[in-house]
C-alpha cells in the first residue's frame, strides 16, 4: 500500500516541479531519499536506563528499531570514553519515510506550543538536504507523557536528490511543510 504523501508527490508535486524548473528527464526531479532521526543522549555512561528508554521512545516514534551510536574518540572534558554509547539513530526509507513525514508535518509539529513554523532560512545545506531540531519527544502522539522520565531532543535530517537549496525548498513547500513566514 502506497502512503498518502507518496501519491500526492506523484500526482501533484512532480508536474508542479517540472513546470517550475523545466526538467527534461524524470530523474532530474528532486525527491526524498531518506529521513535520519538522531537522538544524542549525553549522560548514558552513568545511567544505562536513559539509553534504553530513549531507544524505546525512538522506536515508537519512527516505527523502526534504532541503532546505538558510540563515541569514536575519548574526550576528557566531557567525560566520554571511546566506545561508550552516546546516542541512537534511525534511518527511514520508502513507505516508513513517507508515513513518518506525514505524521511529523500534520500531527507532531502543530502540537508544539506557540508554533509559528520551522525556519526556512537556515537548516538547508548546499546539496538540498534539510535538518531541523526538535527540543522534546513529547510532541509525538505515540509517546505516553506519564511514562516519560527525561525530555529528549532530536535532530531530523531530510535527505533529498535536489541539487541546491531552491529545488529542495520548492519540494518541501509543495509537500506542505509549515515554514516560518518572514
N, C-alpha and C positions, 0 to 999 in steps of 0.2 A: 504494500500500500504506500503510495506516494504521500508526502506531507503536504499540508496546505500551502506553505510558503514556496515549496518547490514548484507547485502548479502555478502559482502567481508569477514566479520567476519565468517559467517557460512561456506562459500565455501573454503576460503584460510587460514585464521588465525587459525581456530580450528585444522585442520590437521597439520599445522606447529607447533603449541604448543604441540600437542600430540607427535609428532616426537621428539621435543627437550627435553621435560620433562618426557615423558613416562607415561602419565596418563592412568589409568585403567578404570576410571569412567568418564562419561561426566560431572558430577557435580564438578569434580576437576578442570576443565579447567577454568582459570580466564576469567571474563567478566566484562563489566562496569555495575554497578548498577544504578548510578545516577550522575548528574553533579549539583553542587551547585554554583550559581553565587552570590557573596556578594558584595555590594557596600556600604562602610562606607561613611558618609556624613560630620560628624564633626559639622558644624555650622548651623544645622537646627533649633535650638532653637530661633535664631534671625531672620531667614528667612524661612518661610514655603514654599515659591516658589521653593527653592532649592530642597526640598524633592519631591514635585510634579513633577518637571522637571526630576529628577533622576529616579523616578518611571516610568515616561512615556518613557524615553530612555531605561531603562532596559526591559520594556515590549516589545519595538520594537526589541531589540537585542535577547531576549530569546523567543519571541513568546508566552509569558505567563505572566499573571499579577503577579507582585511581592508582597510580604508581607512586611509590615513595621516592623522594628526591633526597640524596645525601650530599653533604658538604664535600667539595672537591679538594679544598685546602684547609689546613688548620689556621684559625685566626685567634690569637691570644686575647686581643682586646674585647672580642665578642664571646669569649669562652666557647669557641667552636672547635671541635676536633675533626680531622679528616674522617669521612665515612659515617658520621653521625647524621641521622635523619633531620632535615631542616624544613621539609615541606612535602607537598604532594601535588600531582597534576593529572589532568585527564585530557586526552586528545579526542575530539569528536569529529566524525566524518559522516558524509551521506545523510541518511534518514535521521539519525540521532542528532546530527548537527543542526538540521533544519527545525526539528522539534524543539531543541533547546533554544535556538534563536527566536522562534515564535513565542515561547514562554517568557523569554527574557524581555523582549520589547513590548509584549502585550499584557503581561501579568506582573512580572517582578519589578521592572523599572517604575511603573506608575505607583507602586506601593512605597517607594522611597518618600520620606517626609519632605515637604517643600520642593518637590521635583520640578525642575524647570527645563530639563533636557540634558543630554550629555554634550560635553564640549566638542564643537566641530573644528575649532582652530588648532587644537593640539590632540595628540593621540595617533595621528596618521604618520607613517614613515614614508620614505621616498618611493617605496615599491608598492604602495597601495594597501598595506596592512593597517589595521586599526586596533589599538589597545585601550581598554577602559578599565579603571579600577573601581571596585565596589568596597565600601567600608564595612559592610556586615552581611553575613549569610542569611540573616533572618528575613530578608525581603522575598525570598523564595517560599511559596506556599507549602512546599514539601517538608520544610523544617518545622518541627514542633517546638514552639517557643518555650514550653515548660521544661524541655529536656536539654536546652542549650546551656552549657556551663561557661563557655567563653565566646565572646564575639570575635569572629574571624573575618578578615578582609580577603579579597581575592582579585587577581588580575585576569581579565578575559581578553584574549587576542583573537581577532578575526583575520585569518589569512586568506587573501584573495589572489586571483590571477591578474588583477588590474596592473597596469604599467606605471601609473602615477596616482597622486592624491586626488586629482579631479575625477578620474574614472571611478575610483573607489568611493568617493563621496556621492556621486550620482547613483552608484549601485546601492549604497546603504540608504540613501534618501528614497529611492524607488521601493525598497523593502519596507519603508515606514519607520525607520529608526528615528526616535524623537531627539533631534539635535537642538541645542540651545539657540534661541534667536539672539542675534547681536543687538 
